[in-house]
């Protein structure tokens, strides 16, 4: 099993200095680089302080200038927010200046709130259609001259300038949770990243079964890399556990606000919905969160990861962004690097 780091620049309130947030995020990526993590992922989000990522390629360029070996990826570039020529060129240019370190993740987007601002009139549930039109256009532009006449974009003969360093193009990843997306990934030779949110291990088993079904349906296709992401926090005592659980519950309350598109966002900070107001609040139960997420002591986390490895997960994505204090985040990653990674060497 290989290991990736997913991390956002995040501010939970305006008491946090943006310079401190940026420095902390970079230091976490540098820790992962030194420890031998394979990939560090940057997201794309807009007008939200909890996920500060207006252009993932800017973030990756910054990280590339301060790291040596770790590969750097978009998780994910939101297809509907880009023009194919623009996205092809941005991705290829980053691949060039990073020395061929790009892992290219493409997705549909998460929150209706963002679509309302970035692509007015588009429903989040329809955004996958943009991703499915975007991907073949990108491959064609990276290959050479190409004319596109599609449902969402039309342009005369053009090409990506520059071309990617990696041939025929950087590794491509798609975020998948539904059978249709697993099918699309396998059919189009894309790697797969899945995120079971806070759901039990059975959700990971479901994703693996959907992947297996897609592979069986396309016997001539290459088997994709299969990555699984979980919020991760390692701690050494009850106080550490309480801090991690409280942080993730607070973030989940903000996620709930965004998923419901309540509009209760003040200057970029989503209001947290109190747990007692959530209809399905058992999803936010402390014991359940500790069991389902990659939370616990190093020994607990090793045991959990072994289950994912046995399931057939090729890459585990350590999701560090969860509102935890910066000191606690670094201690968690230190424990992971020193005590967990050797168990999978």
WOWONOR-V894590 format. One record per pair of residues at least 12 apart in sequence whose C-alpha atoms are under 6 Angstrom apart, sorted by the first residue. I is the first residue (numbers start at 0). J is the second residue. D is the distance in Angstrom with one decimal. If there is no record, write none. Layout:
BEGIN
I,J,D ; I,J,D
END
This chain:
BEGIN
0,313,5.1 ; 0,314,5.4 ; 1,314,4.6 ; 2,36,5.2 ; 2,37,5.8 ; 2,314,5.5 ; 2,315,5.0 ; 2,316,5.9 ; 3,36,5.5 ; 3,37,5.5 ; 3,38,4.7 ; 3,39,5.7 ; 3,316,4.5 ; 3,317,6.0 ; 4,39,4.7 ; 4,316,5.5 ; 4,317,4.8 ; 5,39,5.8 ; 5,40,4.7 ; 5,318,4.8 ; 6,319,5.3 ; 6,320,5.3 ; 7,50,5.5 ; 7,320,5.7 ; 8,50,5.9 ; 8,51,5.2 ; 9,48,5.9 ; 9,49,4.4 ; 9,50,5.2 ; 9,51,6.0 ; 10,48,5.3 ; 10,49,5.2 ; 11,49,5.9 ; 32,69,5.1 ; 37,69,5.5 ; 37,70,6.0 ; 38,69,5.4 ; 38,70,4.5 ; 38,71,5.4 ; 39,71,5.0 ; 40,71,6.0 ; 40,72,4.7 ; 40,73,5.6 ; 40,74,5.7 ; 41,55,5.6 ; 41,73,5.1 ; 41,74,5.6 ; 42,55,5.9 ; 42,73,5.8 ; 42,74,4.8 ; 42,75,5.3 ; 43,55,5.6 ; 43,76,5.8 ; 46,267,5.6 ; 47,267,4.6 ; 48,267,5.2 ; 48,268,5.6 ; 63,97,6.0 ; 70,100,4.7 ; 71,100,5.9 ; 71,101,5.2 ; 71,102,5.8 ; 72,101,5.6 ; 72,102,4.3 ; 72,103,5.5 ; 73,103,5.5 ; 73,104,4.8 ; 74,104,5.1 ; 75,104,4.8 ; 75,105,5.0 ; 75,106,5.5 ; 76,105,4.9 ; 77,106,5.2 ; 77,107,5.5 ; 77,108,5.3 ; 78,129,5.8 ; 78,130,5.1 ; 79,129,5.5 ; 87,137,5.6 ; 87,159,5.7 ; 88,159,5.1 ; 88,160,5.4 ; 91,161,6.0 ; 91,162,5.4 ; 91,163,4.2 ; 92,161,5.9 ; 94,163,5.7 ; 94,164,6.0 ; 95,164,5.5 ; 99,164,5.4 ; 99,165,5.7 ; 102,169,5.9 ; 102,170,5.3 ; 103,170,6.0 ; 103,171,4.8 ; 104,171,5.7 ; 104,172,4.4 ; 104,173,5.6 ; 105,173,5.3 ; 106,173,5.8 ; 106,174,5.9 ; 107,126,5.2 ; 107,127,4.9 ; 107,130,5.9 ; 110,258,5.9 ; 111,123,5.5 ; 112,260,5.6 ; 140,158,4.6 ; 140,159,5.0 ; 141,159,5.3 ; 141,162,5.7 ; 143,158,5.3 ; 144,156,5.9 ; 144,157,5.1 ; 144,158,4.7 ; 145,157,5.4 ; 171,189,5.2 ; 172,189,5.2 ; 172,190,4.4 ; 172,191,5.4 ; 173,191,5.3 ; 174,191,6.0 ; 174,192,4.9 ; 174,193,5.8 ; 175,193,5.3 ; 178,209,5.7 ; 181,210,5.7 ; 182,213,4.9 ; 190,223,4.6 ; 190,224,4.9 ; 191,225,5.1 ; 192,226,4.6 ; 192,227,5.7 ; 193,227,5.0 ; 194,227,5.9 ; 194,228,5.0 ; 199,291,5.0 ; 225,312,5.5 ; 225,313,5.3 ; 226,312,5.9 ; 226,313,5.8 ; 226,314,4.4 ; 226,315,5.6 ; 227,315,5.2 ; 227,316,5.8 ; 228,315,6.0 ; 228,316,4.4 ; 229,292,6.0 ; 229,318,5.6 ; 230,292,5.9 ; 230,318,4.5 ; 231,293,4.6 ; 231,294,5.6 ; 231,317,5.7 ; 231,318,5.6 ; 231,319,5.9 ; 232,294,4.8 ; 232,331,5.6 ; 233,294,5.7 ; 233,295,5.1 ; 233,296,5.4 ; 233,331,4.6 ; 234,295,5.9 ; 234,296,5.4 ; 235,296,5.9 ; 246,322,5.2 ; 246,323,5.2 ; 247,321,5.4 ; 252,271,4.6 ; 252,272,4.7 ; 253,269,5.6 ; 253,270,5.9 ; 253,271,4.4 ; 297,339,6.0 ; 301,339,5.9
END
